[in-house]
Amino acid sequence: ESSRLFWKHIMAMGSDLINYLTKRLYIWESIYVFTMNVCLPRRIPLFVS
């Protein structure tokens, strides 16, 4: 019985960790997309000229 509670606890921690990591990944991905779409295109004319 205690092992079942233990596994339930581990699974809950695992799902919390996965949720946390996917939120972090989403934030970093949106920062990356923002950088590629906004910051870099403005620098391209500098290289061209």
C-alpha positions as CSV (number, residue, x, y, z in Angstrom):
1,E,0.0,0.0,0.0
2,S,2.8,2.4,0.9
3,S,4.6,1.6,-2.4
4,R,1.4,2.5,-4.3
5,L,1.3,5.9,-2.6
6,F,5.0,6.3,-3.3
7,W,4.5,5.7,-7.0
8,K,1.5,8.0,-7.1
9,H,3.7,10.7,-5.5
10,I,6.5,10.0,-8.1
11,M,4.0,10.2,-11.0
12,A,2.6,13.5,-9.7
13,M,6.1,15.0,-9.4
14,G,6.9,13.8,-12.9
15,S,3.9,15.4,-14.4
16,D,4.6,18.6,-12.6
17,L,8.1,18.6,-13.9
18,I,7.0,17.9,-17.4
19,N,4.5,20.8,-17.2
20,Y,7.2,23.1,-15.9
21,L,9.7,22.1,-18.6
22,T,7.1,22.5,-21.4
23,K,6.3,26.0,-20.2
24,R,10.0,26.9,-20.1
25,L,10.5,25.4,-23.5
26,Y,7.5,27.4,-24.8
27,I,8.9,30.6,-23.4
28,W,12.4,30.0,-24.9
29,E,10.9,29.1,-28.2
30,S,8.8,32.3,-28.3
31,I,11.9,34.3,-27.4
32,Y,13.8,32.6,-30.2
33,V,11.0,33.2,-32.8
34,F,10.7,36.8,-31.7
35,T,14.4,37.3,-32.1
36,M,14.5,35.7,-35.6
37,N,11.5,37.7,-36.8
38,V,12.1,41.1,-35.3
39,C,15.7,41.6,-34.4
40,L,17.5,39.9,-37.2
41,P,15.6,41.3,-40.3
42,R,16.5,44.8,-39.1
43,R,20.2,44.0,-39.2
44,I,20.1,42.5,-42.7
45,P,20.1,45.9,-44.6
46,L,23.2,46.9,-42.6
47,F,25.1,43.9,-44.2
48,V,23.6,44.6,-47.6
49,S,24.6,48.3,-47.6
